[in-house]
């Protein structure tokens, strides 16, 4: 069956992969994006008949509402993503991530949309020492995590009390083709492409859960069309612990370069003296590692892509698109 699906932030990294997948399944897709961080070249060069692009902001309720007329499903990816920007201006972060999400939910309800898939973050857990599951205590340590958690709570209220099915997805560290250039993984890859060693802050013992974007899209689409997902918040990761040092070593292995990792004693909140424009996050997470039991038990889903496979895919893409990683991404408010 063919549906009409609106994707907020559909020109961004993950959103554009969702759009690509839905177009391949012959759905009619509306990309709703303000292009503050998304790019038209993330979308098909030759626009197919089943793709419509609307330049709009989720804080512009009237435009958002009118753009949802006749829509069956909404995939809500539009957000303020940068930790340091949230720390510098938490009010703006709250407006975009929480009020923006509330606007999406209100507009969807008023347009009789069948379901909203709300994109959240593993940051809602805050500081952790091991795997986090969906029923664990939620204590965000970053302003960004607070705004995303509040958005989740609104989505749950609409699901439970206002007749609008919703599901929230707590993404781990999503990587892959079209990733924006600021996070550690693309910085590692760019340096390797330029035959330079990766630069690791501290000892590189920070633990992360890296998941390939195509696996994320697969689970997103399951949650969109399967009613068993309704009302839940799901972790979306691999459950595999990878330290930043291990990430650097794996990238060197995939690239087949014989280089030694550089360790830089950059403190939290300070800029790197080696990588221009790269700042180490304040209140840095020691561990972000997601327990994936609920996704498997309810929907029978497991990610399929190994870290080496996914890194090779992104490395090959970046090698031909290095101009997109010219400078460290930073939205100026």
N, C-alpha and C positions, 0 to 999 in steps of 0.2 A: 504494500500500500504506500502511496505517495503522500507526504505531509508537507505543510508549510512550517518552516522552522526559522526562528529569529535567533541569531547568535550575536550577543553583545560582545564587543572586543574581538570580533571575528577576523580582524586584520592583524591581530597580534600573533605571538609565537604559537601558543597552544590552540587558541581560537581558530587560527587559519588551518591547522591540521584537522580540527573538528569539521570545519566548513568543507575542506577537501573530501573528507570521508562521506559526509552527507550528500554532497554533489554526486559522488560516484554511485551512491545508492538511489540516485534519481529523485531525491527530495528537492522541493523548492526552498531555497535558502536566502534569507535576508541577513546581510552583514550590517550591524549597527555599531559604528565605531567613530570616535572623535579624532582618531589618528594622532593622538598625542604621543603614542609609542608604537602603534600599529602602522603597517605600511601596505600600500596598494600592491607592491610587488611580492607580497606574501600570498596574494590571491592569483587565480589563473590569469595569465597574460591576455588570453582571448576569453572574454567573459561569456560563459554559456548562458543559454536562455533561462535556465532555472536558477540564476544568481542575480540578486538585486543588492546594490550597495547604497546604504543611507549614511551620510555623514551626520552624526548626532551624538549627543552627550547624555548619559544616564541621569544627569542632574536636570536635564530639560524634560520635564514630565510630559508636557503637551506633545512634543515631538515623539517621545518614546511611546506614549499611548497611541497616537495615530499610526505609528510604524508597526504596531502589533495587531492591527485590524486584520482579521482572517487568519491569524497565526494559530497553529495547533500546539507547538512546543516552543519553549524558550531555553536556550543554553546561555547562561549568564557568566561570561568570562571577564567582562570589563571591570577593571579595578586599578587602584594605586598599589603597585607591587614593591616599591623600594623601601627597605627597612629604614635607611638613613633619612629619607624624606618624611616618613611617618614620625620619626623621632624629632625632626626639625619643626614639623608643623602637624601635630596630631589632630588638630581641628579639621584641617583640609583632608587628611587621611580618613577621618570619621565621615566627613561629608561624602566623599567618593565611594568608600567601601560599604558604609552602613546605610546612609540615606539613599545613595544610588541604588543599592540592592532593594531597599524598601520601595523605591519608585518602580523598579522592575516587577516586584511582586504585586503591587497595587495595580499597575497597568495590565499585568497578565490576568489578574482576577477580574478586572472590569471588562476585559476582552474575551472572557470565557476560555482562556488557554487551558489545555489539558494537563500540562505539567511544566514546572520550572526546574531545571538542573542548575543548582547554585554551586559555584566553584569557591571552595574554602581553602584552608591551608593547614598543614601539620603544625604550623606556628601556634595554633590555638592551645597546644599542650604546654608550651613554655619549656623551661629547663627540665630535662629528664635524664635518667641514667641508663635506661634500657628501652625495650619495646614499649610503645604506648598503644593501648587499645581504645576503642570508641567510648567505653564506659569509664575511662580513667578521669581523674580530676583535671579540669581545664583551668590552667593558671598561666595565661600568656605573660611573657616577660617583655614583649615589644608592643608598642602602640598598634602596630599593624595587626598583630594577633588579636588584640581586643576588638578592633573594628571588624575583622573577619568573623570572630565568634559572635558578635552582636548580630551580624547579618545572618548567620546560621540560625540564631534563636528566632529571628523574625520569620525565616523560611519555615521553621518548625511550627510556629503559631499559625501561619497560613495553611499549612498541611492539616493540622489537628483541629482547627476551629473555624476556618474560613472557606473550606471547600476547594482549596487549590493544592493539588498534589505537588510536593516538592521533594527533592533529595539533595543533600549537600555532600560534596566530595572534597576530602581533606588531602590535597596533593602533597607528596613528598617533594624531592628535588627533581623536577621534570627536566629532561635534557633532550636534545635532538636537533635536527635541521631547523633552521630559522630562529634558533635561540638568540636572545638579545645579548649584547656584549657588555657585561659587567660582572657577572658571577664568576666564581673560580674556574669552573669547567671550561667555558669558552676562552678565558684568559690563558689557561694551560694550553689549550689547543692552538691558539694563535701563535704562542711562543714556539711550540713544537714545529708548526708549519714553517716558521722563520728560522728553524734550526737553533732555537734557544731553549735552555732548560726551564722547566716549570719552577715558579717561585712559590714556596709554601710559607705561610705565616706561622711562626712558632715552630712546634715540633710536628705539626700536621696530624695530631691525634684527635681532631674533631671528627665525630662520627656522623655520617649522613646516609640517607636512603635515596639512592639515585634510581629513577624509573624512566624508561624510554618513552618518548612522546606517543609513539604509535600504540603502545600498550595502554597508555592513559586514555587515548581516544576510543579504543575498543571497549574499555570498561565504562566510559562516559556514555557510549551509545547503548550499551546494555541497560544502564540505569535509566536512560531516557525512555525506552520503550517497554521496559518490564515493570509491571505494577508492584512486584515484590520488593522493589527498591523504595517505594513511596514512604516518606516520613523518616527515613534513615539518614544518618551521617556516616559516610564510609571513608576509612583510610584508603588511600590510593598510592601504594608504594610496592616494594619488593619484599620487605622484611629482612633484607640483607644489609648488614652493617659494613660500610666502606669508609675508612678514614680518608682524610684529604691526602695524606701521604700515599695511601694505597691507590687513590685515584690518579695521582701524578705518576706513579710507577706503572699503572695499567695503560695510561695514555702513551708513555714512552714505549711500552711493549707493543702496543697496537701500531705505533708509528715506525717501529723498528729502528729507533735512534738510540745510540749509545751516549747518553748524557747523564750527568749527575744532578739530581734535584738540588735547587738552591733553597736554603732555609733562611728566612728573613725575620729578625726579631722586631716585628711591627706590633705595637700594642693595640689593644682594642680602642677604636675611635680615632686612630692615627692613619695617615696616608702612607702608602708604600714609597720608599725612596727609589725603588727599581721600576715599578709599574706606574707610570704617570696616570693620575686620576683614580687609582684604586684605593679605596678606604676600607680598613677592617671594621666590621660592624661592632658597635658598642653592645655590651651585655650579650656577647656571642654565645650561641647555643653550643654546649659541649656535645650534645647528642640529639639528633632527630632520626628516629628509627620507628617505623610503623609496624604494628601487628596486623597481619592481613587475614586473620581467621574469619572475621565477619563477612568479608567479600566472598570468600570461598563457601562458607556455610550457607549463606542466603542465596547467592547467585551462581555459585560454582565457578568463580573466576580466579585465575592466577595469571600473573604477567609471564610472557613467553621469551622476552629478549634478554640475553645476558649483557652484562656491562660491556664486555669486549665487543660484542656485535653492535650495540648501540653507539659506542664511542667511535667505532670504525665508520659507521654511517655518517655521523656528524663530522668526523674528520674529513671524509671525502667531500661532503657538501661544503664545508668551510674552505677547503683548499681551492674551490672554484668561486667562492663568494667572499673572499677576505675583505673586499671593499666595504662590506656591510658591517665589519668589525673595525672600523677606522678609529673610533674613540670610545672611551668608557661611556655607556649610556647614563644620562642623568637628566630627568625632566626638571626644568626650572619652573617653580611656582611663582 
